[in-house]
Amino acid sequence: MYQDTRRLKAHRTGINLDEFEDNLIEALAAYTGVEKATLMREMVMRGAMDMLGVSSVQEFDAVSMIEVQPIAKLH
């Protein structure tokens, strides 16, 4: 199914929303017809790419394949 098994969405992250934030996400999911988890994943990834200055998923994929070694270990 996946050509690259690293693309399999198996890592879970939880967030806490207040009632108003949850209502907004629920309404947006209902309006767009997109599942809530999918919608939130897309929103998080778009925000992260924007913060990194990456303009597309293809550019993100290209950058994420580069082996980067940390300069110093913090722990």
PDB file with SEQRES, HELIX, SHEET and CRYST1 records, atoms N, CA, C and O in Angstrom:
SEQRES   1 A   75  MET TYR GLN ASP THR ARG ARG LEU LYS ALA HIS ARG THR          
SEQRES   2 A   75  GLY ILE ASN LEU ASP GLU PHE GLU ASP ASN LEU ILE GLU          
SEQRES   3 A   75  ALA LEU ALA ALA TYR THR GLY VAL GLU LYS ALA THR LEU          
SEQRES   4 A   75  MET ARG GLU MET VAL MET ARG GLY ALA MET ASP MET LEU          
SEQRES   5 A   75  GLY VAL SER SER VAL GLN GLU PHE ASP ALA VAL SER MET          
SEQRES   6 A   75  ILE GLU VAL GLN PRO ILE ALA LYS LEU HIS                      
HELIX    1 AA1 THR A    5  ARG A    7  5                                   3    
HELIX    2 AA2 GLU A   19  THR A   32  1                                  14    
HELIX    3 AA3 LYS A   36  LEU A   52  1                                  17    
HELIX    4 AA4 VAL A   57  SER A   64  1                                   8    
CRYST1    1.000    1.000    1.000  90.00  90.00  90.00 P 1           1          
ATOM      1  N   MET A   1       0.824  -1.189   0.000  1.00  0.00           N  
ATOM      2  CA  MET A   1       0.000   0.000   0.000  1.00  0.00           C  
ATOM      3  C   MET A   1       0.870   1.255   0.000  1.00  0.00           C  
ATOM      4  O   MET A   1       0.667   2.142  -0.830  1.00  0.00           O  
ATOM      5  N   TYR A   2       1.830   1.345   0.912  1.00  0.00           N  
ATOM      6  CA  TYR A   2       2.731   2.489   0.963  1.00  0.00           C  
ATOM      7  C   TYR A   2       4.048   2.106   0.312  1.00  0.00           C  
ATOM      8  O   TYR A   2       4.644   1.092   0.675  1.00  0.00           O  
ATOM      9  N   GLN A   3       4.515   2.906  -0.651  1.00  0.00           N  
ATOM     10  CA  GLN A   3       5.822   2.658  -1.247  1.00  0.00           C  
ATOM     11  C   GLN A   3       6.915   2.906  -0.223  1.00  0.00           C  
ATOM     12  O   GLN A   3       7.921   2.196  -0.199  1.00  0.00           O  
ATOM     13  N   ASP A   4       6.724   3.903   0.618  1.00  0.00           N  
ATOM     14  CA  ASP A   4       7.678   4.233   1.676  1.00  0.00           C  
ATOM     15  C   ASP A   4       6.958   4.041   3.006  1.00  0.00           C  
ATOM     16  O   ASP A   4       6.070   4.821   3.350  1.00  0.00           O  
ATOM     17  N   THR A   5       7.332   3.015   3.747  1.00  0.00           N  
ATOM     18  CA  THR A   5       6.623   2.704   4.991  1.00  0.00           C  
ATOM     19  C   THR A   5       6.780   3.795   6.043  1.00  0.00           C  
ATOM     20  O   THR A   5       6.028   3.817   7.017  1.00  0.00           O  
ATOM     21  N   ARG A   6       7.743   4.702   5.869  1.00  0.00           N  
ATOM     22  CA  ARG A   6       7.884   5.817   6.810  1.00  0.00           C  
ATOM     23  C   ARG A   6       6.736   6.809   6.663  1.00  0.00           C  
ATOM     24  O   ARG A   6       6.526   7.642   7.544  1.00  0.00           O  
ATOM     25  N   ARG A   7       5.987   6.731   5.557  1.00  0.00           N  
ATOM     26  CA  ARG A   7       4.840   7.610   5.331  1.00  0.00           C  
ATOM     27  C   ARG A   7       3.581   7.091   6.026  1.00  0.00           C  
ATOM     28  O   ARG A   7       2.569   7.790   6.066  1.00  0.00           O  
ATOM     29  N   LEU A   8       3.632   5.880   6.572  1.00  0.00           N  
ATOM     30  CA  LEU A   8       2.501   5.315   7.300  1.00  0.00           C  
ATOM     31  C   LEU A   8       2.226   6.161   8.537  1.00  0.00           C  
ATOM     32  O   LEU A   8       3.136   6.432   9.319  1.00  0.00           O  
ATOM     33  N   LYS A   9       0.999   6.571   8.713  1.00  0.00           N  
ATOM     34  CA  LYS A   9       0.636   7.459   9.828  1.00  0.00           C  
ATOM     35  C   LYS A   9       0.355   6.620  11.071  1.00  0.00           C  
ATOM     36  O   LYS A   9      -0.792   6.277  11.358  1.00  0.00           O  
ATOM     37  N   ALA A  10       1.425   6.296  11.807  1.00  0.00           N  
ATOM     38  CA  ALA A  10       1.314   5.432  12.976  1.00  0.00           C  
ATOM     39  C   ALA A  10       1.704   6.132  14.272  1.00  0.00           C  
ATOM     40  O   ALA A  10       1.588   5.541  15.345  1.00  0.00           O  
ATOM     41  N   HIS A  11       2.160   7.366  14.195  1.00  0.00           N  
ATOM     42  CA  HIS A  11       2.590   8.103  15.385  1.00  0.00           C  
ATOM     43  C   HIS A  11       1.466   9.030  15.826  1.00  0.00           C  
ATOM     44  O   HIS A  11       1.021   9.888  15.064  1.00  0.00           O  
ATOM     45  N   ARG A  12       1.007   8.850  17.071  1.00  0.00           N  
ATOM     46  CA  ARG A  12      -0.141   9.606  17.568  1.00  0.00           C  
ATOM     47  C   ARG A  12       0.310  10.737  18.473  1.00  0.00           C  
ATOM     48  O   ARG A  12       1.260  10.595  19.243  1.00  0.00           O  
ATOM     49  N   THR A  13      -0.381  11.858  18.371  1.00  0.00           N  
ATOM     50  CA  THR A  13      -0.149  13.013  19.229  1.00  0.00           C  
ATOM     51  C   THR A  13      -1.505  13.552  19.652  1.00  0.00           C  
ATOM     52  O   THR A  13      -2.402  13.707  18.824  1.00  0.00           O  
ATOM     53  N   GLY A  14      -1.654  13.832  20.918  1.00  0.00           N  
ATOM     54  CA  GLY A  14      -2.920  14.359  21.426  1.00  0.00           C  
ATOM     55  C   GLY A  14      -2.805  15.833  21.765  1.00  0.00           C  
ATOM     56  O   GLY A  14      -1.733  16.318  22.125  1.00  0.00           O  
ATOM     57  N   ILE A  15      -3.914  16.537  21.646  1.00  0.00           N  
ATOM     58  CA  ILE A  15      -3.970  17.938  22.063  1.00  0.00           C  
ATOM     59  C   ILE A  15      -5.231  18.141  22.892  1.00  0.00           C  
ATOM     60  O   ILE A  15      -6.197  17.388  22.767  1.00  0.00           O  
ATOM     61  N   ASN A  16      -5.211  19.147  23.723  1.00  0.00           N  
ATOM     62  CA  ASN A  16      -6.382  19.494  24.530  1.00  0.00           C  
ATOM     63  C   ASN A  16      -6.975  20.791  23.995  1.00  0.00           C  
ATOM     64  O   ASN A  16      -6.271  21.786  23.824  1.00  0.00           O  
ATOM     65  N   LEU A  17      -8.271  20.765  23.734  1.00  0.00           N  
ATOM     66  CA  LEU A  17      -8.995  21.936  23.243  1.00  0.00           C  
ATOM     67  C   LEU A  17     -10.068  22.312  24.250  1.00  0.00           C  
ATOM     68  O   LEU A  17     -10.618  21.451  24.939  1.00  0.00           O  
ATOM     69  N   ASP A  18     -10.362  23.606  24.330  1.00  0.00           N  
ATOM     70  CA  ASP A  18     -11.508  23.987  25.151  1.00  0.00           C  
ATOM     71  C   ASP A  18     -12.775  23.790  24.315  1.00  0.00           C  
ATOM     72  O   ASP A  18     -12.698  23.432  23.140  1.00  0.00           O  
ATOM     73  N   GLU A  19     -13.913  24.021  24.913  1.00  0.00           N  
ATOM     74  CA  GLU A  19     -15.191  23.765  24.240  1.00  0.00           C  
ATOM     75  C   GLU A  19     -15.339  24.575  22.955  1.00  0.00           C  
ATOM     76  O   GLU A  19     -15.830  24.061  21.950  1.00  0.00           O  
ATOM     77  N   PHE A  20     -14.916  25.841  22.983  1.00  0.00           N  
ATOM     78  CA  PHE A  20     -15.071  26.711  21.821  1.00  0.00           C  
ATOM     79  C   PHE A  20     -14.144  26.294  20.677  1.00  0.00           C  
ATOM     80  O   PHE A  20     -14.544  26.309  19.512  1.00  0.00           O  
ATOM     81  N   GLU A  21     -12.919  25.926  21.010  1.00  0.00           N  
ATOM     82  CA  GLU A  21     -11.976  25.462  19.989  1.00  0.00           C  
ATOM     83  C   GLU A  21     -12.475  24.169  19.353  1.00  0.00           C  
ATOM     84  O   GLU A  21     -12.420  24.008  18.134  1.00  0.00           O  
ATOM     85  N   ASP A  22     -12.964  23.245  20.186  1.00  0.00           N  
ATOM     86  CA  ASP A  22     -13.482  21.985  19.670  1.00  0.00           C  
ATOM     87  C   ASP A  22     -14.702  22.213  18.788  1.00  0.00           C  
ATOM     88  O   ASP A  22     -14.846  21.571  17.748  1.00  0.00           O  
ATOM     89  N   ASN A  23     -15.582  23.124  19.200  1.00  0.00           N  
ATOM     90  CA  ASN A  23     -16.763  23.441  18.382  1.00  0.00           C  
ATOM     91  C   ASN A  23     -16.356  24.000  17.026  1.00  0.00           C  
ATOM     92  O   ASN A  23     -16.970  23.676  16.008  1.00  0.00           O  
ATOM     93  N   LEU A  24     -15.328  24.835  17.009  1.00  0.00           N  
ATOM     94  CA  LEU A  24     -14.840  25.405  15.752  1.00  0.00           C  
ATOM     95  C   LEU A  24     -14.312  24.311  14.825  1.00  0.00           C  
ATOM     96  O   LEU A  24     -14.627  24.295  13.635  1.00  0.00           O  
ATOM     97  N   ILE A  25     -13.511  23.400  15.369  1.00  0.00           N  
ATOM     98  CA  ILE A  25     -12.958  22.311  14.559  1.00  0.00           C  
ATOM     99  C   ILE A  25     -14.070  21.384  14.079  1.00  0.00           C  
ATOM    100  O   ILE A  25     -14.059  20.954  12.925  1.00  0.00           O  
ATOM    101  N   GLU A  26     -15.024  21.074  14.947  1.00  0.00           N  
ATOM    102  CA  GLU A  26     -16.169  20.233  14.558  1.00  0.00           C  
ATOM    103  C   GLU A  26     -16.960  20.886  13.424  1.00  0.00           C  
ATOM    104  O   GLU A  26     -17.336  20.220  12.459  1.00  0.00           O  
ATOM    105  N   ALA A  27     -17.211  22.191  13.543  1.00  0.00           N  
ATOM    106  CA  ALA A  27     -17.964  22.907  12.510  1.00  0.00           C  
ATOM    107  C   ALA A  27     -17.196  22.922  11.193  1.00  0.00           C  
ATOM    108  O   ALA A  27     -17.785  22.733  10.128  1.00  0.00           O  
ATOM    109  N   LEU A  28     -15.896  23.144  11.259  1.00  0.00           N  
ATOM    110  CA  LEU A  28     -15.078  23.166  10.048  1.00  0.00           C  
ATOM    111  C   LEU A  28     -15.047  21.789   9.387  1.00  0.00           C  
ATOM    112  O   LEU A  28     -15.100  21.683   8.162  1.00  0.00           O  
ATOM    113  N   ALA A  29     -14.962  20.741  10.199  1.00  0.00           N  
ATOM    114  CA  ALA A  29     -14.979  19.379   9.660  1.00  0.00           C  
ATOM    115  C   ALA A  29     -16.324  19.084   8.993  1.00  0.00           C  
ATOM    116  O   ALA A  29     -16.368  18.492   7.916  1.00  0.00           O  
ATOM    117  N   ALA A  30     -17.412  19.497   9.633  1.00  0.00           N  
ATOM    118  CA  ALA A  30     -18.743  19.285   9.051  1.00  0.00           C  
ATOM    119  C   ALA A  30     -18.906  20.087   7.764  1.00  0.00           C  
ATOM    120  O   ALA A  30     -19.479  19.596   6.792  1.00  0.00           O  
ATOM    121  N   TYR A  31     -18.406  21.313   7.757  1.00  0.00           N  
ATOM    122  CA  TYR A  31     -18.529  22.188   6.584  1.00  0.00           C  
ATOM    123  C   TYR A  31     -17.734  21.645   5.395  1.00  0.00           C  
ATOM    124  O   TYR A  31     -18.213  21.659   4.262  1.00  0.00           O  
ATOM    125  N   THR A  32     -16.524  21.171   5.660  1.00  0.00           N  
ATOM    126  CA  THR A  32     -15.663  20.701   4.568  1.00  0.00           C  
ATOM    127  C   THR A  32     -15.915  19.250   4.202  1.00  0.00           C  
ATOM    128  O   THR A  32     -15.556  18.813   3.109  1.00  0.00           O  
ATOM    129  N   GLY A  33     -16.533  18.493   5.113  1.00  0.00           N  
ATOM    130  CA  GLY A  33     -16.757  17.076   4.863  1.00  0.00           C  
ATOM    131  C   GLY A  33     -15.504  16.236   5.080  1.00  0.00           C  
ATOM    132  O   GLY A  33     -15.445  15.076   4.670  1.00  0.00           O  
ATOM    133  N   VAL A  34     -14.507  16.829   5.727  1.00  0.00           N  
ATOM    134  CA  VAL A  34     -13.248  16.132   5.998  1.00  0.00           C  
ATOM    135  C   VAL A  34     -13.279  15.626   7.432  1.00  0.00           C  
ATOM    136  O   VAL A  34     -13.736  16.327   8.335  1.00  0.00           O  
ATOM    137  N   GLU A  35     -12.795  14.414   7.639  1.00  0.00           N  
ATOM    138  CA  GLU A  35     -12.743  13.847   8.979  1.00  0.00           C  
ATOM    139  C   GLU A  35     -11.926  14.756   9.896  1.00  0.00           C  
ATOM    140  O   GLU A  35     -10.923  15.336   9.479  1.00  0.00           O  
ATOM    141  N   LYS A  36     -12.365  14.872  11.145  1.00  0.00           N  
ATOM    142  CA  LYS A  36     -11.752  15.790  12.106  1.00  0.00           C  
ATOM    143  C   LYS A  36     -10.241  15.560  12.250  1.00  0.00           C  
ATOM    144  O   LYS A  36      -9.469  16.518  12.218  1.00  0.00           O  
ATOM    145  N   ALA A  37      -9.819  14.316  12.405  1.00  0.00           N  
ATOM    146  CA  ALA A  37      -8.389  14.017  12.577  1.00  0.00           C  
ATOM    147  C   ALA A  37      -7.594  14.397  11.331  1.00  0.00           C  
ATOM    148  O   ALA A  37      -6.488  14.929  11.438  1.00  0.00           O  
ATOM    149  N   THR A  38      -8.148  14.128  10.160  1.00  0.00           N  
ATOM    150  CA  THR A  38      -7.480  14.475   8.906  1.00  0.00           C  
ATOM    151  C   THR A  38      -7.358  15.981   8.768  1.00  0.00           C  
ATOM    152  O   THR A  38      -6.309  16.494   8.379  1.00  0.00           O  
ATOM    153  N   LEU A  39      -8.423  16.681   9.085  1.00  0.00           N  
ATOM    154  CA  LEU A  39      -8.427  18.140   9.021  1.00  0.00           C  
ATOM    155  C   LEU A  39      -7.365  18.728   9.949  1.00  0.00           C  
ATOM    156  O   LEU A  39      -6.613  19.620   9.556  1.00  0.00           O  
ATOM    157  N   MET A  40      -7.310  18.226  11.171  1.00  0.00           N  
ATOM    158  CA  MET A  40      -6.345  18.757  12.132  1.00  0.00           C  
ATOM    159  C   MET A  40      -4.910  18.430  11.725  1.00  0.00           C  
ATOM    160  O   MET A  40      -4.015  19.256  11.902  1.00  0.00           O  
ATOM    161  N   ARG A  41      -4.680  17.224  11.179  1.00  0.00           N  
ATOM    162  CA  ARG A  41      -3.337  16.871  10.712  1.00  0.00           C  
ATOM    163  C   ARG A  41      -2.905  17.813   9.596  1.00  0.00           C  
ATOM    164  O   ARG A  41      -1.768  18.284   9.584  1.00  0.00           O  
ATOM    165  N   GLU A  42      -3.807  18.089   8.659  1.00  0.00           N  
ATOM    166  CA  GLU A  42      -3.495  19.010   7.565  1.00  0.00           C  
ATOM    167  C   GLU A  42      -3.198  20.409   8.095  1.00  0.00           C  
ATOM    168  O   GLU A  42      -2.275  21.070   7.618  1.00  0.00           O  
ATOM    169  N   MET A  43      -3.975  20.863   9.078  1.00  0.00           N  
ATOM    170  CA  MET A  43      -3.753  22.195   9.649  1.00  0.00           C  
ATOM    171  C   MET A  43      -2.402  22.276  10.361  1.00  0.00           C  
ATOM    172  O   MET A  43      -1.679  23.262  10.221  1.00  0.00           O  
ATOM    173  N   VAL A  44      -2.070  21.242  11.117  1.00  0.00           N  
ATOM    174  CA  VAL A  44      -0.788  21.222  11.833  1.00  0.00           C  
ATOM    175  C   VAL A  44       0.370  21.197  10.840  1.00  0.00           C  
ATOM    176  O   VAL A  44       1.340  21.938  11.002  1.00  0.00           O  
ATOM    177  N   MET A  45       0.277  20.354   9.817  1.00  0.00           N  
ATOM    178  CA  MET A  45       1.363  20.252   8.842  1.00  0.00           C  
ATOM    179  C   MET A  45       1.518  21.544   8.042  1.00  0.00           C  
ATOM    180  O   MET A  45       2.642  21.958   7.760  1.00  0.00           O  
ATOM    181  N   ARG A  46       0.416  22.185   7.674  1.00  0.00           N  
ATOM    182  CA  ARG A  46       0.516  23.472   6.965  1.00  0.00           C  
ATOM    183  C   ARG A  46       1.174  24.528   7.842  1.00  0.00           C  
ATOM    184  O   ARG A  46       2.010  25.300   7.372  1.00  0.00           O  
ATOM    185  N   GLY A  47       0.792  24.563   9.125  1.00  0.00           N  
ATOM    186  CA  GLY A  47       1.398  25.513  10.054  1.00  0.00           C  
ATOM    187  C   GLY A  47       2.883  25.252  10.239  1.00  0.00           C  
ATOM    188  O   GLY A  47       3.683  26.187  10.268  1.00  0.00           O  
ATOM    189  N   ALA A  48       3.255  23.975  10.366  1.00  0.00           N  
ATOM    190  CA  ALA A  48       4.666  23.621  10.543  1.00  0.00           C  
ATOM    191  C   ALA A  48       5.473  23.980   9.298  1.00  0.00           C  
ATOM    192  O   ALA A  48       6.571  24.527   9.405  1.00  0.00           O  
ATOM    193  N   MET A  49       4.929  23.673   8.114  1.00  0.00           N  
ATOM    194  CA  MET A  49       5.644  24.006   6.875  1.00  0.00           C  
ATOM    195  C   MET A  49       5.781  25.510   6.717  1.00  0.00           C  
ATOM    196  O   MET A  49       6.809  25.998   6.247  1.00  0.00           O  
ATOM    197  N   ASP A  50       4.751  26.245   7.107  1.00  0.00           N  
ATOM    198  CA  ASP A  50       4.805  27.706   7.038  1.00  0.00           C  
ATOM    199  C   ASP A  50       5.892  28.248   7.969  1.00  0.00           C  
ATOM    200  O   ASP A  50       6.642  29.149   7.593  1.00  0.00           O  
ATOM    201  N   MET A  51       5.973  27.700   9.174  1.00  0.00           N  
ATOM    202  CA  MET A  51       6.995  28.140  10.133  1.00  0.00           C  
ATOM    203  C   MET A  51       8.406  27.841   9.626  1.00  0.00           C  
ATOM    204  O   MET A  51       9.349  28.575   9.920  1.00  0.00           O  
ATOM    205  N   LEU A  52       8.541  26.756   8.861  1.00  0.00           N  
ATOM    206  CA  LEU A  52       9.842  26.380   8.313  1.00  0.00           C  
ATOM    207  C   LEU A  52      10.150  27.081   6.994  1.00  0.00           C  
ATOM    208  O   LEU A  52      11.267  26.992   6.485  1.00  0.00           O  
ATOM    209  N   GLY A  53       9.161  27.776   6.442  1.00  0.00           N  
ATOM    210  CA  GLY A  53       9.366  28.452   5.164  1.00  0.00           C  
ATOM    211  C   GLY A  53       9.321  27.511   3.977  1.00  0.00           C  
ATOM    212  O   GLY A  53       9.878  27.807   2.920  1.00  0.00           O  
ATOM    213  N   VAL A  54       8.654  26.366   4.150  1.00  0.00           N  
ATOM    214  CA  VAL A  54       8.515  25.380   3.081  1.00  0.00           C  
ATOM    215  C   VAL A  54       7.173  25.621   2.407  1.00  0.00           C  
ATOM    216  O   VAL A  54       6.151  25.753   3.080  1.00  0.00           O  
ATOM    217  N   SER A  55       7.176  25.680   1.080  1.00  0.00           N  
ATOM    218  CA  SER A  55       5.960  26.088   0.379  1.00  0.00           C  
ATOM    219  C   SER A  55       5.069  24.943  -0.095  1.00  0.00           C  
ATOM    220  O   SER A  55       3.906  25.178  -0.423  1.00  0.00           O  
ATOM    221  N   SER A  56       5.577  23.707  -0.141  1.00  0.00           N  
ATOM    222  CA  SER A  56       4.752  22.611  -0.639  1.00  0.00           C  
ATOM    223  C   SER A  56       5.142  21.300   0.036  1.00  0.00           C  
ATOM    224  O   SER A  56       6.216  21.183   0.627  1.00  0.00           O  
ATOM    225  N   VAL A  57       4.256  20.328  -0.061  1.00  0.00           N  
ATOM    226  CA  VAL A  57       4.524  19.011   0.501  1.00  0.00           C  
ATOM    227  C   VAL A  57       5.707  18.375  -0.221  1.00  0.00           C  
ATOM    228  O   VAL A  57       6.519  17.693   0.404  1.00  0.00           O  
ATOM    229  N   GLN A  58       5.813  18.593  -1.531  1.00  0.00           N  
ATOM    230  CA  GLN A  58       6.926  18.039  -2.294  1.00  0.00           C  
ATOM    231  C   GLN A  58       8.257  18.607  -1.798  1.00  0.00           C  
ATOM    232  O   GLN A  58       9.241  17.878  -1.676  1.00  0.00           O  
ATOM    233  N   GLU A  59       8.281  19.903  -1.515  1.00  0.00           N  
ATOM    234  CA  GLU A  59       9.496  20.521  -0.989  1.00  0.00           C  
ATOM    235  C   GLU A  59       9.804  19.964   0.398  1.00  0.00           C  
ATOM    236  O   GLU A  59      10.963  19.699   0.718  1.00  0.00           O  
ATOM    237  N   PHE A  60       8.772  19.787   1.221  1.00  0.00           N  
ATOM    238  CA  PHE A  60       8.963  19.204   2.552  1.00  0.00           C  
ATOM    239  C   PHE A  60       9.534  17.801   2.440  1.00  0.00           C  
ATOM    240  O   PHE A  60      10.467  17.450   3.161  1.00  0.00           O  
ATOM    241  N   ASP A  61       8.975  16.989   1.532  1.00  0.00           N  
ATOM    242  CA  ASP A  61       9.466  15.624   1.350  1.00  0.00           C  
ATOM    243  C   ASP A  61      10.930  15.623   0.932  1.00  0.00           C  
ATOM    244  O   ASP A  61      11.716  14.809   1.418  1.00  0.00           O  
ATOM    245  N   ALA A  62      11.299  16.527   0.035  1.00  0.00           N  
ATOM    246  CA  ALA A  62      12.692  16.605  -0.424  1.00  0.00           C  
ATOM    247  C   ALA A  62      13.617  16.992   0.721  1.00  0.00           C  
ATOM    248  O   ALA A  62      14.690  16.410   0.876  1.00  0.00           O  
ATOM    249  N   VAL A  63      13.210  17.964   1.520  1.00  0.00           N  
ATOM    250  CA  VAL A  63      14.029  18.421   2.642  1.00  0.00           C  
ATOM    251  C   VAL A  63      14.103  17.355   3.727  1.00  0.00           C  
ATOM    252  O   VAL A  63      15.153  17.170   4.343  1.00  0.00           O  
ATOM    253  N   SER A  64      12.997  16.650   3.967  1.00  0.00           N  
ATOM    254  CA  SER A  64      12.967  15.667   5.056  1.00  0.00           C  
ATOM    255  C   SER A  64      13.813  14.437   4.755  1.00  0.00           C  
ATOM    256  O   SER A  64      14.133  13.678   5.669  1.00  0.00           O  
ATOM    257  N   MET A  65      14.179  14.225   3.503  1.00  0.00           N  
ATOM    258  CA  MET A  65      15.011  13.080   3.133  1.00  0.00           C  
ATOM    259  C   MET A  65      16.494  13.340   3.377  1.00  0.00           C  
ATOM    260  O   MET A  65      17.296  12.407   3.353  1.00  0.00           O  
ATOM    261  N   ILE A  66      16.866  14.594   3.611  1.00  0.00           N  
ATOM    262  CA  ILE A  66      18.266  14.952   3.821  1.00  0.00           C  
ATOM    263  C   ILE A  66      18.684  14.502   5.221  1.00  0.00           C  
ATOM    264  O   ILE A  66      17.990  14.771   6.201  1.00  0.00           O  
ATOM    265  N   GLU A  67      19.816  13.821   5.302  1.00  0.00           N  
ATOM    266  CA  GLU A  67      20.350  13.404   6.601  1.00  0.00           C  
ATOM    267  C   GLU A  67      20.992  14.604   7.279  1.00  0.00           C  
ATOM    268  O   GLU A  67      21.944  15.184   6.756  1.00  0.00           O  
ATOM    269  N   VAL A  68      20.475  14.973   8.430  1.00  0.00           N  
ATOM    270  CA  VAL A  68      21.016  16.104   9.183  1.00  0.00           C  
ATOM    271  C   VAL A  68      21.502  15.592  10.527  1.00  0.00           C  
ATOM    272  O   VAL A  68      20.770  14.907  11.241  1.00  0.00           O  
ATOM    273  N   GLN A  69      22.717  15.917  10.862  1.00  0.00           N  
ATOM    274  CA  GLN A  69      23.287  15.525  12.147  1.00  0.00           C  
ATOM    275  C   GLN A  69      23.295  16.735  13.069  1.00  0.00           C  
ATOM    276  O   GLN A  69      23.677  17.823  12.640  1.00  0.00           O  
ATOM    277  N   PRO A  70      22.887  16.577  14.321  1.00  0.00           N  
ATOM    278  CA  PRO A  70      22.911  17.707  15.254  1.00  0.00           C  
ATOM    279  C   PRO A  70      24.345  18.152  15.529  1.00  0.00           C  
ATOM    280  O   PRO A  70      25.274  17.344  15.532  1.00  0.00           O  
ATOM    281  N   ILE A  71      24.501  19.443  15.758  1.00  0.00           N  
ATOM    282  CA  ILE A  71      25.821  19.992  16.059  1.00  0.00           C  
ATOM    283  C   ILE A  71      26.269  19.556  17.448  1.00  0.00           C  
ATOM    284  O   ILE A  71      27.424  19.176  17.642  1.00  0.00           O  
ATOM    285  N   ALA A  72      25.370  19.612  18.397  1.00  0.00           N  
ATOM    286  CA  ALA A  72      25.707  19.226  19.769  1.00  0.00           C  
ATOM    287  C   ALA A  72      24.547  18.448  20.371  1.00  0.00           C  
ATOM    288  O   ALA A  72      23.384  18.686  20.044  1.00  0.00           O  
ATOM    289  N   LYS A  73      24.869  17.542  21.230  1.00  0.00           N  
ATOM    290  CA  LYS A  73      23.831  16.797  21.940  1.00  0.00           C  
ATOM    291  C   LYS A  73      23.449  17.582  23.180  1.00  0.00           C  
ATOM    292  O   LYS A  73      24.314  18.008  23.945  1.00  0.00           O  
ATOM    293  N   LEU A  74      22.151  17.772  23.378  1.00  0.00           N  
ATOM    294  CA  LEU A  74      21.676  18.539  24.519  1.00  0.00           C  
ATOM    295  C   LEU A  74      21.526  17.689  25.767  1.00  0.00           C  
ATOM    296  O   LEU A  74      21.507  18.216  26.879  1.00  0.00           O  
ATOM    297  N   HIS A  75      21.419  16.375  25.593  1.00  0.00           N  
ATOM    298  CA  HIS A  75      21.223  15.494  26.757  1.00  0.00           C  
ATOM    299  C   HIS A  75      22.303  14.449  26.803  1.00  0.00           C  
ATOM    300  O   HIS A  75      22.315  13.613  27.706  1.00  0.00           O  
TER     301      HIS A  75                                                      
END                                                                             
